[in-house]
Amino acid sequence: MSLYTSPDHFLKARTRRDVLRVSAHGFGAIALQSLLVKDGVAKPRVSPLAPKPPHFAAKAKNVIFLYMVGAPSQIDTFDPKPALKKYEGQRLPESFGKVQSQFTDGSTPILSSPWTFRQYGQSGTWVSTLFPHLAQCVDDICFVRNFYTESVVHAPAMYQVHSGRILMGYPSMGAWVTYGLGSESENLPAYVVMPQPEGTPEGGTPCWGSGFLPAVYQGTVLRSGPSPILDLKPPEGITAQRQRRTLDLVQKMNDLDTEDSDTEMAARISSYELAFRMQSHAPEAVDLSKETDATKSLYGLDDKRTSDFGTRLLLARRLVERGVRFVQIYSGGGPVSIQWDAHSDLVQNHEKMCGLTDKPIAGLIKDLKSRGLLESTLIIWGSEFGRLPMSQSGNGRDHNPHGFTMWFAGGGVKGGRVLGDTDDFGLRAIGGRHMRDFHATILHALGLEQHKLWYLHNGRQEKLTDFGGKVIEQVLG
């Protein structure tokens, strides 16, 4: 190659490595790179998390997704079935057919609910004695009793709830929402995840992953304790001014060196910038010291039993106040002892898990409502499936994906409603609603048209709802 390479070769080069390759002397290329920066050839990079307009007027701006790991029993919480008491100890009638779950085959006796149900609110909605605090909020909640998933195994069913498919590797709902709408905050992550401190759900990190979407849309994990975000504090002796100068230099070089198709690099660039801004803003966002004692008590922070989950829900309120788009909070994870997975001793399991979450969830609804935030914040409560009406181990219940309850509040939701139903035993959904319907409804509340929210992957326009779900119009009034 000639020592005097034509400038056209430099202009056609796409990366720093290309520039160095087209010259016999790398120093000349570096000098040219400096000139290109001065001449403005390297254009400013637009943040992939910049706010984007919805497809139509939205009812909700933010989402708080409360996920109950391991699956609460719908027939012991929000879907009363008097027939269970009548047929206690008997087998399910043959007309219901064979029921195959993960560990049982439907031949075990019917188990009635150990709890009683009462009607609450002006709507007269039935709630079991497991949720005395949430029962006071039923007029703000829309219960949908006939959802179903397609696997009796936790992880695949979790993937279906989170991403619309029973296989891992697809973008999570939070990733799709941030891809479609961006973030209202320049100083905090768009998508925040708060797992159970004892561990993650069986589905693991794919439950908040970005799949084939650019990596910048994956969830950012906040942990419990004094440092919710790891590695945020700068090294000792490094000033903010020095960090800013370093980032500016790196950014100028990256603008010349990164192709538009390199989403991993774009995500890393954005994460550096966001981390820098978060050093100033995140400590304030997660600092609960300025919250009043009354607010802390509302979430149960003054009770050892409810303080952990309550703290995470109070953080969620503070995050959506500051523009975080999607907050995903897990009740349960890690060891089975801290999950809703009641294969045995249903009473001990559900009284423990409801005791940890009931007051904080009611507190979140009341707090958002008092601050005028409930109108714009969509709260979702749900799990990967429900539990069977037949017993397991004599006093527990096996997995039931055939029909279970999830509920919505805020964000344009018409409260005081119960939609859908299961059969007399709470086994199968009547007119069942698929997870595609679940996701289509959530996107609709956020002003996103499910068929317009797509990403080209392997030659196919991939969507959260795949070939489409049916928006549950009654949820949104």
C-alpha positions in Angstrom: 0.0 0.0 0.0 1.3 3.5 -0.8 2.6 5.7 1.9 0.4 8.5 0.5 -3.1 6.8 0.7 -5.9 8.8 -0.9 -8.1 10.7 1.6 -11.1 8.9 0.0 -9.9 5.7 1.6 -10.1 7.3 5.0 -13.5 8.7 4.5 -14.8 5.3 3.4 -13.4 3.7 6.5 -16.1 2.9 9.1 -14.1 2.3 12.3 -10.8 3.3 14.0 -9.4 0.0 13.0 -10.3 0.6 9.4 -8.6 4.0 9.5 -5.4 2.4 10.9 -5.5 -0.3 8.3 -5.6 2.0 5.2 -2.5 3.9 6.3 1.1 2.6 6.4 1.6 4.9 9.4 -1.0 4.8 12.2 0.1 8.3 13.5 -1.2 9.9 10.3 -4.5 8.2 10.7 -4.8 9.4 14.3 -4.1 12.9 13.2 -6.9 12.6 10.6 -9.2 11.3 13.2 -8.7 14.4 15.2 -9.5 16.5 12.2 -12.7 14.6 11.5 -13.9 15.2 15.0 -13.2 18.9 14.6 -15.0 19.0 11.3 -18.1 17.4 12.8 -18.0 14.2 10.9 -18.7 12.3 14.1 -22.3 13.1 14.8 -23.8 13.1 18.3 -25.4 9.8 19.2 -29.1 9.9 20.1 -30.0 8.1 23.3 -32.0 4.9 22.6 -33.9 5.7 25.8 -35.0 9.1 24.7 -38.8 9.5 25.3 -41.0 8.5 22.4 -44.6 9.4 21.8 -47.2 6.6 22.2 -49.2 5.5 19.2 -52.4 7.0 20.6 -53.5 8.8 23.8 -52.3 6.7 26.8 -54.2 6.1 30.0 -51.0 5.1 31.9 -47.4 6.4 31.8 -45.7 4.0 34.1 -46.1 0.3 35.2 -45.5 -1.4 38.6 -45.6 -5.2 38.0 -46.0 -7.2 41.3 -45.0 -10.8 40.5 -45.8 -13.5 43.0 -43.2 -16.3 42.4 -44.4 -19.8 42.7 -48.2 -19.2 42.1 -50.8 -18.2 44.7 -54.0 -20.2 44.8 -56.8 -18.4 43.0 -59.4 -20.4 44.9 -58.0 -19.3 48.2 -57.6 -15.7 47.5 -59.9 -14.0 44.9 -62.0 -16.7 43.3 -64.3 -18.4 45.9 -65.8 -21.8 45.0 -68.5 -23.1 47.5 -68.5 -26.4 45.6 -65.2 -27.2 47.1 -66.7 -27.5 50.5 -69.6 -29.6 49.2 -67.3 -32.1 47.5 -64.5 -32.0 50.2 -62.6 -35.3 50.3 -64.2 -36.6 47.0 -62.6 -37.0 43.7 -63.2 -34.5 40.9 -66.3 -35.6 38.8 -65.3 -37.8 35.8 -67.0 -35.2 33.5 -64.0 -32.9 34.1 -61.7 -35.4 32.5 -58.1 -36.2 33.4 -56.1 -33.5 34.9 -52.3 -33.9 34.6 -50.2 -31.4 36.6 -46.5 -31.5 37.4 -46.7 -33.9 40.3 -50.3 -35.1 40.5 -52.8 -36.7 38.0 -56.1 -35.3 39.3 -57.0 -38.5 41.3 -56.4 -36.9 44.7 -59.4 -35.7 46.8 -60.9 -32.2 46.5 -59.5 -29.8 49.1 -61.7 -26.9 50.2 -60.3 -23.5 51.1 -59.2 -23.2 54.7 -60.2 -19.5 54.6 -63.5 -17.7 54.3 -64.5 -15.1 51.8 -66.3 -11.8 52.4 -67.6 -9.0 50.1 -65.9 -5.7 50.3 -66.3 -2.1 49.0 -69.2 -0.6 47.1 -68.6 -3.2 44.4 -69.2 -6.1 46.8 -66.1 -7.9 45.5 -65.2 -11.2 47.2 -61.8 -11.5 48.9 -60.5 -14.1 51.3 -59.4 -13.4 54.8 -55.8 -13.8 53.6 -55.9 -10.2 52.3 -57.5 -8.0 55.0 -55.7 -4.8 53.9 -56.0 -5.3 50.1 -59.7 -6.0 50.6 -60.1 -2.3 51.5 -58.9 -1.3 48.1 -61.2 -3.5 45.9 -63.0 -0.5 44.4 -59.7 0.5 42.8 -59.0 -3.0 41.4 -60.2 -5.0 38.4 -59.9 -8.7 38.9 -59.7 -11.0 35.9 -60.3 -14.6 36.9 -59.9 -16.5 33.6 -56.3 -16.2 32.5 -54.4 -19.3 31.5 -50.8 -20.3 30.6 -49.6 -23.3 28.7 -47.1 -25.1 31.0 -47.3 -26.8 34.4 -43.6 -26.1 35.0 -42.6 -22.8 36.7 -39.9 -21.5 34.3 -41.7 -21.9 31.0 -44.9 -20.5 32.4 -42.9 -17.5 33.9 -41.4 -16.8 30.4 -44.9 -16.8 28.9 -46.1 -14.3 31.5 -43.0 -12.1 31.1 -42.4 -12.4 27.4 -45.3 -14.0 25.7 -43.5 -17.3 24.9 -42.8 -20.4 27.0 -39.1 -20.4 25.8 -36.4 -18.1 27.1 -34.6 -15.6 24.8 -37.5 -13.4 24.0 -37.7 -9.8 25.2 -39.5 -9.2 28.5 -42.6 -7.0 28.7 -40.6 -4.3 30.4 -38.0 -4.3 27.6 -40.8 -4.0 25.0 -42.4 -1.1 26.8 -39.1 0.8 27.2 -38.2 0.1 23.5 -41.6 1.5 22.5 -41.7 4.5 24.8 -38.2 5.3 26.1 -37.7 6.9 29.4 -39.0 10.0 31.1 -35.9 10.2 33.2 -32.4 11.0 32.0 -30.9 10.2 35.4 -32.4 6.8 36.3 -32.9 3.5 34.5 -36.0 3.2 32.4 -36.7 -0.4 33.6 -35.9 -1.4 37.2 -36.2 -4.9 38.7 -36.3 -5.7 42.4 -36.0 -9.4 43.1 -36.6 -11.2 46.4 -33.4 -10.7 48.5 -33.1 -14.5 49.0 -32.8 -15.2 45.3 -34.3 -14.9 41.8 -37.3 -16.8 40.4 -36.8 -20.1 38.6 -37.0 -18.3 35.3 -33.9 -16.2 36.3 -32.7 -13.2 34.5 -34.5 -13.9 31.2 -37.6 -12.7 33.0 -36.3 -9.1 32.7 -33.9 -9.6 29.7 -34.0 -7.8 26.4 -33.8 -10.9 24.3 -33.1 -9.9 20.7 -33.9 -6.2 21.4 -30.9 -3.9 21.9 -29.3 -4.7 25.3 -30.0 -1.2 26.6 -33.7 -2.2 27.1 -33.0 -4.9 29.7 -34.0 -4.4 33.3 -31.6 -2.9 35.8 -31.5 -4.8 39.1 -31.8 -2.9 42.4 -30.8 -4.9 45.4 -31.7 -4.5 49.1 -29.3 -2.8 51.5 -27.4 0.5 51.6 -26.1 0.1 48.0 -29.1 -0.9 45.8 -27.1 -0.4 42.6 -23.7 -2.1 42.6 -20.5 -0.4 41.4 -22.1 3.0 41.3 -19.8 4.8 43.6 -16.7 6.2 41.8 -13.2 5.1 42.8 -11.6 7.2 45.5 -9.8 10.2 44.3 -11.7 10.4 41.0 -13.6 13.7 40.8 -16.8 14.2 38.8 -15.0 16.6 36.5 -12.3 14.1 35.7 -15.0 11.4 35.0 -16.8 13.8 32.7 -13.7 14.6 30.7 -12.9 10.9 30.4 -16.4 10.1 29.2 -16.4 12.9 26.7 -13.2 11.7 25.2 -14.4 8.1 25.0 -17.7 9.2 23.5 -16.0 11.1 20.7 -13.9 8.0 19.9 -16.9 5.8 20.0 -18.9 8.0 17.7 -16.2 7.3 15.0 -15.7 3.7 15.9 -19.2 2.2 16.4 -21.5 1.1 13.6 -25.2 1.7 14.0 -25.9 -2.0 14.0 -23.7 -2.6 17.0 -26.4 -2.6 19.7 -24.2 -4.0 22.4 -21.7 -1.1 22.1 -24.6 1.4 22.0 -26.0 -0.1 25.1 -22.6 0.1 26.8 -22.1 3.7 25.8 -25.5 4.6 27.1 -24.9 2.7 30.4 -21.7 4.7 31.0 -23.5 8.0 30.5 -26.4 6.8 32.7 -24.1 5.5 35.4 -22.4 8.9 35.5 -25.7 10.7 36.0 -27.0 8.2 38.5 -24.0 8.8 40.8 -25.7 12.2 41.5 -29.4 11.3 41.3 -29.8 7.6 42.3 -28.8 8.1 46.0 -31.6 10.6 46.4 -34.1 8.4 44.6 -33.5 5.4 46.9 -33.1 7.5 50.1 -36.2 6.8 52.3 -35.0 9.0 55.2 -37.1 11.9 54.1 -40.3 9.9 54.0 -42.7 10.5 56.9 -43.2 8.0 59.6 -46.9 7.8 58.5 -45.9 6.9 55.0 -43.4 4.3 56.2 -46.0 2.8 58.4 -48.5 2.7 55.5 -46.1 0.4 53.6 -45.3 -1.7 56.8 -41.8 -0.6 57.2 -42.3 -0.5 61.0 -43.0 -4.2 61.1 -40.2 -6.7 60.6 -42.5 -9.1 58.7 -43.5 -6.5 56.0 -40.5 -4.2 56.0 -38.6 -5.8 53.1 -41.4 -5.9 50.6 -42.8 -2.6 51.9 -39.4 -1.0 51.3 -39.3 -2.2 47.7 -42.8 -0.9 47.0 -42.0 2.5 48.5 -38.9 2.6 46.3 -41.2 1.8 43.4 -43.4 4.8 44.1 -40.3 7.0 44.4 -39.0 5.7 41.1 -42.2 6.2 39.1 -42.4 9.7 40.6 -39.0 10.4 39.0 -39.9 9.1 35.6 -38.9 5.4 35.7 -41.1 3.7 33.1 -41.4 0.1 34.3 -40.7 -1.3 37.8 -40.9 -5.1 38.3 -41.0 -6.4 41.9 -40.9 -10.0 43.0 -42.4 -11.6 46.0 -40.6 -14.9 46.4 -37.5 -16.3 44.9 -34.6 -18.5 45.8 -35.5 -21.3 48.3 -39.0 -22.8 48.2 -39.5 -21.7 51.7 -39.8 -18.1 50.5 -42.1 -18.8 47.5 -45.8 -19.2 46.9 -45.3 -22.8 45.8 -47.6 -24.5 48.3 -47.3 -28.2 47.3 -47.8 -29.0 51.0 -49.0 -27.1 54.1 -51.0 -24.6 52.1 -52.1 -22.8 55.2 -48.6 -22.1 56.5 -47.3 -21.1 53.1 -50.1 -18.7 52.0 -50.5 -17.1 55.5 -46.7 -16.4 55.5 -46.6 -15.0 51.9 -49.8 -13.0 52.2 -48.6 -11.6 55.5 -45.4 -10.4 53.9 -47.2 -8.6 51.0 -50.8 -7.7 51.9 -50.2 -4.5 53.8 -47.4 -3.1 51.5 -49.5 -3.6 48.4 -52.5 -1.9 49.9 -50.2 0.9 51.1 -48.8 1.3 47.5 -52.4 1.7 46.1 -53.4 4.2 48.8 -50.2 6.2 48.6 -50.3 6.5 44.8 -53.9 7.5 45.0 -53.3 10.2 47.6 -50.5 11.7 45.5 -52.5 11.7 42.3 -50.2 9.1 40.8 -52.6 6.2 40.6 -54.3 7.7 37.5 -51.0 7.4 35.5 -49.5 4.3 37.1 -50.7 0.9 36.1 -50.3 -1.7 38.9 -50.4 -5.4 37.9 -50.5 -8.3 40.3 -50.1 -11.9 39.0 -48.1 -15.1 38.7 -47.2 -17.9 36.3 -50.3 -20.0 37.1 -52.7 -20.9 40.0 -53.3 -24.0 42.1 -55.5 -27.1 41.6 -58.7 -27.7 43.6 -57.5 -31.3 44.4 -55.1 -31.9 47.2 -51.4 -32.7 47.1 -49.7 -34.3 50.1 -53.0 -34.0 51.9 -52.8 -30.3 52.7 -51.3 -28.6 49.6 -52.0 -27.9 46.0 -50.2 -28.7 42.7 -49.8 -26.3 39.7 -52.9 -25.2 37.7 -52.2 -23.3 34.5 -55.8 -23.8 33.2 -57.4 -20.9 35.0 -56.2 -18.3 37.5 -56.6 -14.7 38.6 -54.5 -11.6 37.9 -55.6 -8.1 38.7 -55.0 -4.5 37.6 -55.3 -1.1 39.3 -54.6 2.5 38.4 -53.5 3.6 34.9 -57.0 4.0 33.5 -58.3 0.7 35.0 -62.0 0.6 35.9 -61.9 -0.5 39.5 -64.5 -2.5 41.4 -64.9 -5.0 38.7 -64.6 -8.8 38.4 -64.2 -10.1 34.8 -64.2 -13.7 33.6 -64.7 -16.9 35.6 -63.6 -20.4 36.2 -65.7 -23.5 36.5 -67.4 -24.6 39.7 -64.2 -26.0 41.1 -61.9 -23.2 40.0 -60.1 -25.7 37.7 -60.5 -24.3 34.2 -61.1 -20.8 32.8 -64.4 -20.2 31.1 -63.7 -18.3 27.8 -60.1 -18.2 28.8 -57.8 -15.3 28.3 -54.3 -16.0 26.9 -51.2 -14.1 27.9 -51.4 -12.4 24.5 -54.6 -10.8 25.8 -52.8 -9.8 29.0 -50.0 -8.2 27.1 -52.2 -6.5 24.5 -54.2 -4.9 27.4 -51.1 -3.6 29.1 -49.7 -2.1 25.9 -53.1 -0.5 25.1 -53.2 1.2 28.5 -49.8 2.7 27.7 -50.9 3.9 24.3 -49.1 1.3 22.3 -50.8 -0.5 19.4 -49.6 -4.1 19.7 -49.1 -4.6 15.9 -47.1 -1.4 15.5 -44.7 -2.3 18.3 -42.3 -4.7 16.4 -38.7 -5.5 15.9 -37.1 -7.1 12.8 -35.4 -10.3 14.0 -34.3 -13.1 11.6 -36.4 -11.7 8.9 -39.6 -11.7 11.0 -41.4 -8.7 12.5 -41.4 -10.0 16.1 -44.0 -8.6 18.6 -44.7 -9.1 22.3 -48.1 -10.5 21.4 -46.8 -12.6 18.4 -49.7 -12.8 16.0 -51.9 -10.7 18.2 -53.9 -10.7 21.4 -57.4 -9.3 22.3 -57.4 -6.1 24.4 -59.6 -6.7 27.4 -61.6 -3.4 26.9 -63.6 -3.9 30.1 -60.4 -3.6 32.2 -59.9 0.0 31.0 -63.4 1.1 31.4 
